[in-house]
Amino acid sequence: MDGRVTQRANTSELIFDVATVIAHVSSSVTLLPGDLITTGTPAGTGTSRRHEVPPRPGTQVISVIKGVGEHRNIVMRPSSQ
């Protein structure tokens, strides 16, 4: 977050390999360029982290897959309902 690496993992740590995940998802959904498939996070990340640091509004979160690309998001404050 904001230039700090808070999680590092490899697709080899997934329960199913990437091709299997894509095949399964695409059997029921048409995937288009830019679509994201979320798979969760490896153990030791998120709320199970020893010193959890939740992102604040305005924080930039970047997810990178080497050789594929990156996805950037800015954390926003929840809208009032």
ZIFEN-V35898 format. One record per residue. N is the residue number from 1. SS is DSSP state (2 for helix, 1 for strand, 0 for the rest). PHI is phi in radians with two decimals (* if undefined). PSI is psi in degrees with one decimal (NA if undefined). Layout:
n=(N/N)
ss=(SS/SS)
phi=(PHI/PHI)
psi=(PSI/PSI)
//
This chain:
n=(1/2/3/4/5/6/7/8/9/10/11/12/13/14/15/16/17/18/19/20/21/22/23/24/25/26/27/28/29/30/31/32/33/34/35/36/37/38/39/40/41/42/43/44/45/46/47/48/49/50/51/52/53/54/55/56/57/58/59/60/61/62/63/64/65/66/67/68/69/70/71/72/73/74/75/76/77/78/79/80/81)
ss=(0/0/0/0/0/0/0/0/0/0/2/2/2/0/0/0/0/2/2/2/2/2/2/2/2/2/0/0/0/0/0/0/0/0/0/0/0/0/0/0/0/0/0/0/0/2/2/2/0/0/0/0/0/0/0/0/0/0/0/1/1/1/1/1/1/0/0/0/1/1/1/1/1/1/0/0/0/0/0/0/0)
phi=(*/0.84/1.59/-1.73/-1.39/-1.94/-2.73/-2.41/-2.62/-2.32/-1.05/-1.18/-1.49/-1.17/-1.14/-1.94/-1.21/-1.00/-1.06/-1.17/-1.07/-1.11/-1.06/-1.11/-1.12/-1.27/-1.29/-2.21/-2.40/-1.39/-1.53/-2.07/-0.92/1.66/-1.14/-1.99/-1.99/-1.61/-2.13/1.61/-2.21/-1.24/-1.01/1.53/-2.13/1.14/-1.23/-1.51/-1.15/-1.06/-2.15/-1.07/-2.18/-1.21/-1.20/-1.72/-0.92/1.68/-1.21/-1.66/-1.98/-2.08/-1.89/-2.17/-2.11/-0.98/1.44/-1.98/2.67/-2.42/-2.19/-1.99/-2.35/-1.85/-1.21/-2.04/-1.23/-1.02/-1.30/-1.30/-1.93)
psi=(132.0/46.1/-9.4/133.8/119.7/-7.7/136.1/126.5/175.4/145.7/-18.9/-13.9/-6.3/151.9/-43.3/145.3/163.7/-44.1/-39.0/-41.8/-46.8/-43.3/-43.8/-48.8/-43.9/-9.5/-17.3/-9.1/137.5/117.7/135.3/158.1/132.6/-12.8/146.7/141.5/116.3/137.7/0.0/-169.3/156.5/165.2/146.8/10.6/173.6/-137.4/-13.9/-0.9/148.3/-44.8/78.5/133.1/93.7/142.2/140.9/158.6/135.5/-14.8/136.4/126.4/125.7/125.8/128.7/135.7/113.3/134.0/-9.0/-54.2/-165.8/156.6/126.2/136.2/145.8/125.1/131.4/156.7/139.3/140.2/147.2/145.5/NA)
//
